[in-house]
Amino acid sequence: MIVLARHGQTASNRDGRLQGHVDPPLTEHGRAQARRLAGAVGAAAVVRTSPLLRARETAAAIAAGIGATVEIDERLIEVAYGEWEGLSLTEVPAEAWDQLKADPDFRVPGGESLTEVATRVSDFMREFAGADLNVVAVSHVAPIKAAVTVALGVSPELGYRMRLDVAAVTRVGFRDGESYLSTFNETHHLVDLEL
């Protein structure tokens, strides 16, 4: 089973900004969320994480809570939004945002397409398809949604029809060589944390 954990809150995602490869730290609230993730992910031999700070901070909290090691995995990095990084959704031209949501091969100038994200996430998933133990993958909204679309065998742009909260858990399993979605957007471990 691959247990996909989205990183905790940052000031950028709290404020509705596209982070991409922008590298802010977790907020205090995000750190509290990360600590809670350790109790939600279950036992795992290893924690793999995106190289971005918000994911590494989250992975460190999870690993400390479950007694696992942390390894950086570039395949788990957030989609590169290129020229849009740091912008709020209201600052992105509506027609360009619609094109991004409709066309998995659309690439923001200096950015990355959803197809490219899905390809690298699919490679990550294949590596752990036969793992006997859970692997925790700390990542970001686009790669986690891409993992869901890969598991379900659907086109990557369908990820825009999913809501994935910060510090949420999603589980993808494997049976008879096929992937399946076990859970999506688990947030029960966060219910009593104040916003």
C-alpha positions in Angstrom: 0.0 0.0 0.0 1.2 3.5 -0.8 0.0 6.0 1.8 0.0 9.4 0.2 0.1 12.3 2.7 -0.3 15.9 1.6 2.0 18.3 3.5 0.6 20.6 6.2 -0.5 24.2 5.8 1.8 26.9 4.6 1.0 30.6 4.4 0.8 30.4 0.6 -1.8 27.7 0.5 -3.7 29.2 3.4 -3.9 32.4 1.3 -4.9 30.6 -1.9 -1.7 31.0 -3.8 -0.2 28.5 -6.4 3.0 27.3 -4.7 4.4 24.9 -7.3 8.2 24.9 -6.6 8.0 28.0 -4.4 9.4 26.7 -1.1 7.7 28.2 2.0 7.9 26.4 5.4 4.9 25.1 7.3 2.9 27.4 9.5 2.5 26.6 13.2 -0.8 25.1 12.3 0.8 23.1 9.5 3.3 21.7 12.0 0.5 20.6 14.2 -1.2 18.9 11.2 2.1 17.2 10.4 2.3 15.7 13.9 -1.2 14.4 13.6 -0.4 12.7 10.3 2.0 10.3 12.1 -1.1 8.8 13.9 -3.1 8.6 10.6 -0.6 6.9 8.2 -0.1 3.7 10.1 3.1 1.6 10.2 5.6 2.0 7.4 9.2 1.0 6.8 10.1 4.2 5.0 8.8 7.7 4.4 9.6 9.1 0.9 9.2 12.8 0.5 9.2 15.6 -2.1 12.4 17.7 -1.8 10.4 20.9 -1.0 10.6 22.2 2.5 6.9 21.9 3.4 6.9 18.2 2.5 10.3 17.5 4.2 9.0 19.2 7.4 5.9 17.1 7.2 7.8 13.9 6.5 10.1 14.5 9.4 7.2 14.8 11.8 5.6 11.6 10.4 8.9 9.6 10.6 9.5 10.7 14.2 6.0 9.6 15.1 6.3 6.1 13.5 10.0 5.4 13.8 10.8 5.4 10.1 13.5 6.8 8.0 13.0 9.6 5.5 14.2 9.6 1.9 13.9 12.4 -0.7 12.2 11.4 -3.9 12.2 14.0 -6.7 9.2 12.2 -8.4 7.0 13.5 -5.5 7.6 17.2 -6.1 4.7 19.5 -6.8 3.8 20.4 -10.4 5.9 23.3 -11.6 3.5 26.2 -12.3 6.2 28.2 -14.1 5.2 31.9 -14.5 2.1 31.3 -12.3 4.0 30.3 -9.2 3.1 32.6 -6.3 -0.1 33.9 -8.0 -3.5 33.6 -6.5 -6.1 31.9 -8.7 -7.8 35.3 -9.2 -4.5 36.5 -10.8 -4.4 33.7 -13.4 -6.3 34.4 -16.6 -9.5 32.5 -16.5 -9.2 31.1 -20.0 -5.7 29.8 -19.3 -6.8 28.1 -16.1 -9.7 26.5 -18.0 -7.2 25.3 -20.6 -5.0 23.8 -17.9 -8.0 22.0 -16.4 -9.1 20.6 -19.8 -5.9 19.7 -21.5 -3.4 17.4 -19.6 -0.6 18.3 -22.0 -1.0 22.1 -21.4 2.1 23.6 -19.9 2.3 27.1 -18.3 5.4 28.9 -19.7 8.3 27.6 -17.6 6.1 24.9 -16.0 5.1 21.3 -16.3 2.0 19.5 -17.7 -0.3 17.2 -15.8 0.8 14.4 -18.1 4.4 14.9 -17.0 3.4 14.8 -13.4 1.3 11.6 -13.9 4.3 9.9 -15.7 6.7 10.5 -12.9 4.1 9.5 -10.2 3.3 6.4 -12.2 7.0 5.5 -12.1 7.0 6.0 -8.3 3.9 3.8 -7.9 5.4 1.0 -10.1 8.4 0.9 -7.8 6.3 0.0 -4.8 3.5 -2.0 -6.4 4.8 -5.2 -4.9 5.9 -3.9 -1.5 5.0 -6.0 1.5 4.9 -3.0 3.9 3.2 0.4 3.6 5.3 3.2 2.1 4.4 6.7 3.1 4.8 9.3 0.3 4.7 12.9 1.5 3.8 15.1 -1.5 1.5 17.8 -2.8 -1.9 18.2 -4.3 -1.1 17.6 -8.0 1.1 14.5 -7.6 -1.4 12.9 -5.2 -4.3 13.6 -7.5 -2.2 12.2 -10.3 -1.6 9.0 -8.3 -5.4 8.7 -7.9 -5.9 9.1 -11.7 -3.1 6.6 -12.4 -4.6 4.1 -9.9 -8.0 4.4 -11.5 -6.7 4.4 -15.1 -8.3 7.7 -16.0 -6.9 10.9 -17.6 -4.9 13.3 -15.3 -7.1 16.3 -15.8 -9.8 14.5 -13.8 -7.8 15.5 -10.8 -9.3 19.0 -11.1 -12.6 17.4 -10.1 -11.2 16.3 -6.7 -10.8 18.2 -3.5 -7.7 17.3 -1.5 -7.2 19.1 1.8 -3.8 19.9 3.4 -2.5 17.1 5.7 -5.0 14.7 4.1 -4.2 11.0 3.6 -5.0 9.0 0.4 -4.3 5.3 0.1 -3.5 3.4 -3.1 -3.2 -0.4 -3.1 -2.2 -3.1 -5.5 -3.8 -6.5 -6.1 -3.0 -9.0 -8.9 -0.8 -6.5 -10.6 -3.5 -3.8 -10.7 -3.7 -0.6 -8.7 -6.9 0.6 -6.8 -7.9 3.5 -4.8 -8.5 2.5 -1.2 -9.3 5.9 0.5 -9.2 9.5 -0.6 -8.8 12.8 1.4 -8.9 11.3 4.9 -8.9 14.1 7.4 -10.4 12.5 10.5 -7.1 13.0 12.3 -7.5 16.8 12.0 -11.1 17.3 13.2 -10.3 19.0 16.5 -7.4 21.2 15.3 -8.4 24.8 15.2 -7.9 26.7 11.9 
